[in-house]
Structures are given as C-alpha cells and as structure tokens.
C-alpha cells in the first residue's frame, strides 16, 4: 500500500542524494585541478628540477633564486593580464549597455550583478580573490543610453 506522499518523498531523497554527490565530485575535481599557490608551485618546481637533473647542493643554491624570481615575475604578469581582461570586459559591458533600451538595460544590469555575485562567492569560497578584482559595488554604473537615431530617409 504505497501512498503518493511516500513515493514523492523517496523521489526527493534520491534527487537530493544525487545533487549532494554530484556537488562533492565537482568540488574534488575542482580542488585537484586548481593551480597551487605560488609558494607551493616554486617548491614543487625546484624539487622536480633537482630530482630530474640530480642537482648538487651547490647547484640547488643557485637554481632556487632563479626559479623563485621567475615565478614571481610570472605571477605579476598574470595579475597584470587579469587586470587588463577585467578592464576590457567593463568596457564591453558599457558599450553594450549604451545600445539597449531602458528595459533591456535594467535587465542587463541585473544579469551583470548576478554574475558578479556568483563570481565573488566562488572566489571567496576558494580563496582566489586577487588584488586586481574589484568588488561588484565598486564598478561604475553603466552610462545613460544613447538617444534613439531617427530612421534614415525621413
């Protein structure tokens, strides 16, 4: 004697279990593929070079500063690059916003706000917020839309 509410409860439990297990698998995959912090990356790089080339202790002393200096330069370059990418995205958002109707602009601003909030939460959750990243409320508002152009030939 199955009651309909029991069937619904079982289906909800199955769905919840699938969602939880899928989330855990996704989290593990993301953790496994996330780049290590620069300090860890430097240590691994030096360790790999030393092991593969069987460096002497004297060579290790000379190689460590080389790897450290270059990883620091790569990190700085990466931050600069991300800053440039964000500036370009902001410019694109502004240019798109100028082409929209007031109703579309309202919706577009809401979409952008939601995307920024999702990105912010992900970065905070994974400790990935960089110096180049501004808070979403620090971004300038979109400029007012351009006035409508009259049709050509009228």
SULPE-V573753 format. One line per field, one symbol per residue. ss: DSSP state (a for helix, b for strand, c for the rest). psi: psi as a letter, one per 30 degrees, with the letter a starting at -180 (. if undefined). Layout:
ss->???
psi->???
This chain:
ss->cccaaaaaaaaaaaaaaaaaaaaaaaaaaaaaaccccaaaaaaaaaaaaaaaacccaaaaaaaaaaaaaaaaaaaaaaaaaaaaaaaaaaaaaaaaaacccaaaaaaaaaaaaaaaaaaaaaaaaacccccccccaaacccccccccccccccc
psi->ikkeeeeeeeeeeeeeeeeeeeeeeeeeeeeefkklleeeeeeeeeeeeeeefhkleeeeeeeeeeeeeeeeeeeeeeeeeeeeeeeeeeeeeeeeefflleeeeeeeeeeeeeeeeeeeeeeeeghgklffkllfffkklklllkkkkkkkg.
